[in-house]
Amino acid sequence: MMELYRLIQSIKEKFRKEINVLKGEEGKDKLFSSTNEFNTLQDAREAFRRSKEKLFDVNLWSQMPGITSEFKLFGPNGSQKTGKSVSIVDYILINLPGPVPENWVKVISLVDQEELAEFVVSPSEKPQEGNLNDEKVAHFFKEEATSTFRIKREGRLLFAYEIGKEENINNEGKEASNRDWINTLMAEGGWLGFQKIQWKNLTEYLVHLSEIERVQK
């Protein structure tokens, strides 16, 4: 009887949490990762150098193999960047496949070390020159959510991670504006199923288990 009671309580708690998630009152944490091992230490060091180039060249993420979103890098003044290096206070436009609203994130921190590199983004307004304090968060998650894109090397091993924290649905208050219902559908519908594909594609790409198909000229 005690085991049955515990099972029922566990089901009730999971149900309560899902209801709160749908209401935007609770968030979920997610982790996606990939690993690649190289024959020599020198090979691993060279692979990490190339991984950093891939990590910070966000515009190239759109060309990853398989189904992927479109990624575009913008400066703080709202102008699109063609360079290969993301910076703090840059913005990233993420267009998911299908007829859904655009989603924006802002780079809030960045680390570039000898054996570890990462940057962190959070949902943000759409950058517009002279109007960077819009209360409307153009993303289906609330601004408290973060995504960390990280690579690191340990000996001959290369690791890549996408770490999602506090992924609360943006469907309440001024931040959501008129996107409350579409944000709920995107977060718990389309994105829920696509998230694993998207970030697994990225982590595989960052550790060189997949490569973009470059157009031959």
PERABEL-V965473 format. One line per field, one symbol per residue. ss: DSSP state (@ for helix, = for strand, . for the rest). A space follows every 10 residues. Layout:
ss=???
This chain:
ss=.@@@@@@@@@ @@@@@@@@@@ @@.....=== =======... @@@@@@@@@@ @@@@@@.@@@ @@@......= ====.....= .......... =====..... ..======== ==...===== ===....... .......... =....===== ====..==== =======.=. ..@@@@...@ @@@@@@@@@@ @@@@@@@@@@ @@@@@@.... .......
